[in-house]
């Protein structure tokens, strides 16, 4: 019974971490494009 919420919370934290990483990558890419441009 307790494992399901833990698994859901883990999936949520993993998704948030991935989203944060991809967001940072997007920011870095846009900065690089601006610097090159």
PDB file of N, CA, C and O in Angstrom:
ATOM      1  N   UNK A   1       0.829  -1.213   0.000  1.00  0.00           N
ATOM      2  CA  UNK A   1       0.000   0.000   0.000  1.00  0.00           C
ATOM      3  C   UNK A   1       0.861   1.261   0.000  1.00  0.00           C
ATOM      4  O   UNK A   1       0.549   2.233  -0.688  1.00  0.00           O
ATOM      5  N   UNK A   2       1.949   1.241   0.776  1.00  0.00           N
ATOM      6  CA  UNK A   2       2.788   2.439   0.888  1.00  0.00           C
ATOM      7  C   UNK A   2       3.755   2.588  -0.277  1.00  0.00           C
ATOM      8  O   UNK A   2       4.289   3.672  -0.511  1.00  0.00           O
ATOM      9  N   UNK A   3       3.984   1.489  -1.019  1.00  0.00           N
ATOM     10  CA  UNK A   3       4.970   1.533  -2.100  1.00  0.00           C
ATOM     11  C   UNK A   3       4.479   2.349  -3.286  1.00  0.00           C
ATOM     12  O   UNK A   3       5.278   2.992  -3.967  1.00  0.00           O
ATOM     13  N   UNK A   4       3.170   2.330  -3.544  1.00  0.00           N
ATOM     14  CA  UNK A   4       2.646   3.031  -4.725  1.00  0.00           C
ATOM     15  C   UNK A   4       2.897   4.541  -4.652  1.00  0.00           C
ATOM     16  O   UNK A   4       3.407   5.110  -5.618  1.00  0.00           O
ATOM     17  N   UNK A   5       2.555   5.218  -3.535  1.00  0.00           N
ATOM     18  CA  UNK A   5       2.845   6.663  -3.459  1.00  0.00           C
ATOM     19  C   UNK A   5       4.335   6.958  -3.563  1.00  0.00           C
ATOM     20  O   UNK A   5       4.727   7.967  -4.150  1.00  0.00           O
ATOM     21  N   UNK A   6       5.172   6.083  -2.997  1.00  0.00           N
ATOM     22  CA  UNK A   6       6.617   6.298  -3.069  1.00  0.00           C
ATOM     23  C   UNK A   6       7.081   6.210  -4.517  1.00  0.00           C
ATOM     24  O   UNK A   6       7.885   7.025  -4.968  1.00  0.00           O
ATOM     25  N   UNK A   7       6.570   5.217  -5.244  1.00  0.00           N
ATOM     26  CA  UNK A   7       6.936   5.076  -6.656  1.00  0.00           C
ATOM     27  C   UNK A   7       6.477   6.298  -7.457  1.00  0.00           C
ATOM     28  O   UNK A   7       7.206   6.804  -8.310  1.00  0.00           O
ATOM     29  N   UNK A   8       5.255   6.765  -7.169  1.00  0.00           N
ATOM     30  CA  UNK A   8       4.746   7.947  -7.870  1.00  0.00           C
ATOM     31  C   UNK A   8       5.595   9.171  -7.553  1.00  0.00           C
ATOM     32  O   UNK A   8       5.935   9.946  -8.448  1.00  0.00           O
ATOM     33  N   UNK A   9       5.936   9.345  -6.279  1.00  0.00           N
ATOM     34  CA  UNK A   9       6.758  10.485  -5.887  1.00  0.00           C
ATOM     35  C   UNK A   9       8.129  10.405  -6.550  1.00  0.00           C
ATOM     36  O   UNK A   9       8.678  11.421  -6.978  1.00  0.00           O
ATOM     37  N   UNK A  10       8.686   9.181  -6.635  1.00  0.00           N
ATOM     38  CA  UNK A  10       9.991   8.998  -7.277  1.00  0.00           C
ATOM     39  C   UNK A  10       9.911   9.386  -8.744  1.00  0.00           C
ATOM     40  O   UNK A  10      10.788  10.078  -9.260  1.00  0.00           O
ATOM     41  N   UNK A  11       8.842   8.931  -9.424  1.00  0.00           N
ATOM     42  CA  UNK A  11       8.665   9.266 -10.835  1.00  0.00           C
ATOM     43  C   UNK A  11       8.541  10.778 -11.003  1.00  0.00           C
ATOM     44  O   UNK A  11       9.104  11.350 -11.936  1.00  0.00           O
ATOM     45  N   UNK A  12       7.812  11.417 -10.108  1.00  0.00           N
ATOM     46  CA  UNK A  12       7.633  12.870 -10.187  1.00  0.00           C
ATOM     47  C   UNK A  12       8.976  13.581 -10.012  1.00  0.00           C
ATOM     48  O   UNK A  12       9.293  14.505 -10.762  1.00  0.00           O
ATOM     49  N   UNK A  13       9.764  13.152  -9.023  1.00  0.00           N
ATOM     50  CA  UNK A  13      11.043  13.814  -8.786  1.00  0.00           C
ATOM     51  C   UNK A  13      11.980  13.588  -9.963  1.00  0.00           C
ATOM     52  O   UNK A  13      12.722  14.491 -10.350  1.00  0.00           O
ATOM     53  N   UNK A  14      11.950  12.380 -10.538  1.00  0.00           N
ATOM     54  CA  UNK A  14      12.783  12.084 -11.703  1.00  0.00           C
ATOM     55  C   UNK A  14      12.367  12.979 -12.877  1.00  0.00           C
ATOM     56  O   UNK A  14      13.217  13.537 -13.571  1.00  0.00           O
ATOM     57  N   UNK A  15      11.067  13.106 -13.089  1.00  0.00           N
ATOM     58  CA  UNK A  15      10.570  13.933 -14.182  1.00  0.00           C
ATOM     59  C   UNK A  15      10.957  15.394 -13.979  1.00  0.00           C
ATOM     60  O   UNK A  15      11.346  16.078 -14.927  1.00  0.00           O
ATOM     61  N   UNK A  16      10.847  15.871 -12.731  1.00  0.00           N
ATOM     62  CA  UNK A  16      11.223  17.252 -12.433  1.00  0.00           C
ATOM     63  C   UNK A  16      12.716  17.464 -12.672  1.00  0.00           C
ATOM     64  O   UNK A  16      13.120  18.482 -13.234  1.00  0.00           O
ATOM     65  N   UNK A  17      13.526  16.507 -12.248  1.00  0.00           N
ATOM     66  CA  UNK A  17      14.969  16.621 -12.433  1.00  0.00           C
ATOM     67  C   UNK A  17      15.302  16.672 -13.924  1.00  0.00           C
ATOM     68  O   UNK A  17      16.126  17.479 -14.354  1.00  0.00           O
ATOM     69  N   UNK A  18      14.657  15.807 -14.709  1.00  0.00           N
ATOM     70  CA  UNK A  18      14.903  15.800 -16.146  1.00  0.00           C
ATOM     71  C   UNK A  18      14.452  17.104 -16.778  1.00  0.00           C
ATOM     72  O   UNK A  18      15.142  17.652 -17.637  1.00  0.00           O
ATOM     73  N   UNK A  19      13.293  17.606 -16.355  1.00  0.00           N
ATOM     74  CA  UNK A  19      12.786  18.860 -16.902  1.00  0.00           C
ATOM     75  C   UNK A  19      13.734  20.004 -16.573  1.00  0.00           C
ATOM     76  O   UNK A  19      13.991  20.867 -17.412  1.00  0.00           O
ATOM     77  N   UNK A  20      14.255  20.005 -15.339  1.00  0.00           N
ATOM     78  CA  UNK A  20      15.176  21.073 -14.928  1.00  0.00           C
ATOM     79  C   UNK A  20      16.452  21.003 -15.766  1.00  0.00           C
ATOM     80  O   UNK A  20      16.967  22.032 -16.202  1.00  0.00           O
ATOM     81  N   UNK A  21      16.958  19.799 -15.988  1.00  0.00           N
ATOM     82  CA  UNK A  21      18.179  19.640 -16.777  1.00  0.00           C
ATOM     83  C   UNK A  21      17.945  20.105 -18.211  1.00  0.00           C
ATOM     84  O   UNK A  21      18.759  20.836 -18.774  1.00  0.00           O
ATOM     85  N   UNK A  22      16.828  19.675 -18.796  1.00  0.00           N
ATOM     86  CA  UNK A  22      16.555  20.058 -20.176  1.00  0.00           C
ATOM     87  C   UNK A  22      16.327  21.563 -20.279  1.00  0.00           C
ATOM     88  O   UNK A  22      16.703  22.185 -21.272  1.00  0.00           O
ATOM     89  N   UNK A  23      15.702  22.156 -19.237  1.00  0.00           N
ATOM     90  CA  UNK A  23      15.487  23.604 -19.239  1.00  0.00           C
ATOM     91  C   UNK A  23      16.827  24.329 -19.196  1.00  0.00           C
ATOM     92  O   UNK A  23      17.032  25.317 -19.902  1.00  0.00           O
ATOM     93  N   UNK A  24      17.738  23.829 -18.362  1.00  0.00           N
ATOM     94  CA  UNK A  24      19.069  24.454 -18.267  1.00  0.00           C
ATOM     95  C   UNK A  24      19.805  24.295 -19.590  1.00  0.00           C
ATOM     96  O   UNK A  24      20.485  25.223 -20.027  1.00  0.00           O
ATOM     97  N   UNK A  25      19.684  23.146 -20.230  1.00  0.00           N
ATOM     98  CA  UNK A  25      20.323  22.928 -21.518  1.00  0.00           C
ATOM     99  C   UNK A  25      19.761  23.900 -22.551  1.00  0.00           C
ATOM    100  O   UNK A  25      20.501  24.455 -23.363  1.00  0.00           O
ATOM    101  N   UNK A  26      18.450  24.101 -22.511  1.00  0.00           N
ATOM    102  CA  UNK A  26      17.822  25.031 -23.452  1.00  0.00           C
ATOM    103  C   UNK A  26      18.333  26.449 -23.230  1.00  0.00           C
ATOM    104  O   UNK A  26      18.610  27.169 -24.189  1.00  0.00           O
ATOM    105  N   UNK A  27      18.459  26.850 -21.968  1.00  0.00           N
ATOM    106  CA  UNK A  27      18.974  28.181 -21.648  1.00  0.00           C
ATOM    107  C   UNK A  27      20.414  28.314 -22.133  1.00  0.00           C
ATOM    108  O   UNK A  27      20.787  29.328 -22.724  1.00  0.00           O
ATOM    109  N   UNK A  28      21.226  27.278 -21.878  1.00  0.00           N
ATOM    110  CA  UNK A  28      22.624  27.317 -22.332  1.00  0.00           C
ATOM    111  C   UNK A  28      22.686  27.410 -23.846  1.00  0.00           C
ATOM    112  O   UNK A  28      23.496  28.163 -24.386  1.00  0.00           O
ATOM    113  N   UNK A  29      21.841  26.655 -24.539  1.00  0.00           N
ATOM    114  CA  UNK A  29      21.829  26.681 -26.002  1.00  0.00           C
ATOM    115  C   UNK A  29      21.441  28.066 -26.509  1.00  0.00           C
ATOM    116  O   UNK A  29      22.076  28.596 -27.420  1.00  0.00           O
ATOM    117  N   UNK A  30      20.406  28.648 -25.925  1.00  0.00           N
ATOM    118  CA  UNK A  30      19.968  29.978 -26.373  1.00  0.00           C
ATOM    119  C   UNK A  30      21.054  31.013 -26.120  1.00  0.00           C
ATOM    120  O   UNK A  30      21.256  31.914 -26.934  1.00  0.00           O
ATOM    121  N   UNK A  31      21.750  30.891 -25.004  1.00  0.00           N
ATOM    122  CA  UNK A  31      22.850  31.826 -24.708  1.00  0.00           C
ATOM    123  C   UNK A  31      23.966  31.663 -25.730  1.00  0.00           C
ATOM    124  O   UNK A  31      24.533  32.649 -26.199  1.00  0.00           O
ATOM    125  N   UNK A  32      24.281  30.418 -26.074  1.00  0.00           N
ATOM    126  CA  UNK A  32      25.334  30.162 -27.066  1.00  0.00           C
ATOM    127  C   UNK A  32      24.934  30.733 -28.421  1.00  0.00           C
ATOM    128  O   UNK A  32      25.758  31.328 -29.116  1.00  0.00           O
ATOM    129  N   UNK A  33      23.662  30.552 -28.798  1.00  0.00           N
ATOM    130  CA  UNK A  33      23.188  31.083 -30.081  1.00  0.00           C
ATOM    131  C   UNK A  33      23.278  32.605 -30.081  1.00  0.00           C
ATOM    132  O   UNK A  33      23.696  33.205 -31.071  1.00  0.00           O
ATOM    133  N   UNK A  34      22.889  33.225 -28.979  1.00  0.00           N
ATOM    134  CA  UNK A  34      22.963  34.689 -28.878  1.00  0.00           C
ATOM    135  C   UNK A  34      24.420  35.138 -28.960  1.00  0.00           C
ATOM    136  O   UNK A  34      24.731  36.131 -29.617  1.00  0.00           O
ATOM    137  N   UNK A  35      25.313  34.404 -28.290  1.00  0.00           N
ATOM    138  CA  UNK A  35      26.727  34.780 -28.296  1.00  0.00           C
ATOM    139  C   UNK A  35      27.313  34.654 -29.699  1.00  0.00           C
ATOM    140  O   UNK A  35      28.097  35.498 -30.134  1.00  0.00           O
ATOM    141  N   UNK A  36      26.920  33.587 -30.405  1.00  0.00           N
ATOM    142  CA  UNK A  36      27.438  33.390 -31.769  1.00  0.00           C
ATOM    143  C   UNK A  36      26.838  34.441 -32.704  1.00  0.00           C
ATOM    144  O   UNK A  36      27.527  35.016 -33.546  1.00  0.00           O
ATOM    145  N   UNK A  37      25.531  34.676 -32.531  1.00  0.00           N
ATOM    146  CA  UNK A  37      24.836  35.626 -33.402  1.00  0.00           C
ATOM    147  C   UNK A  37      25.337  37.025 -33.146  1.00  0.00           C
ATOM    148  O   UNK A  37      24.875  37.972 -33.782  1.00  0.00           O
TER     149      UNK A  37
END
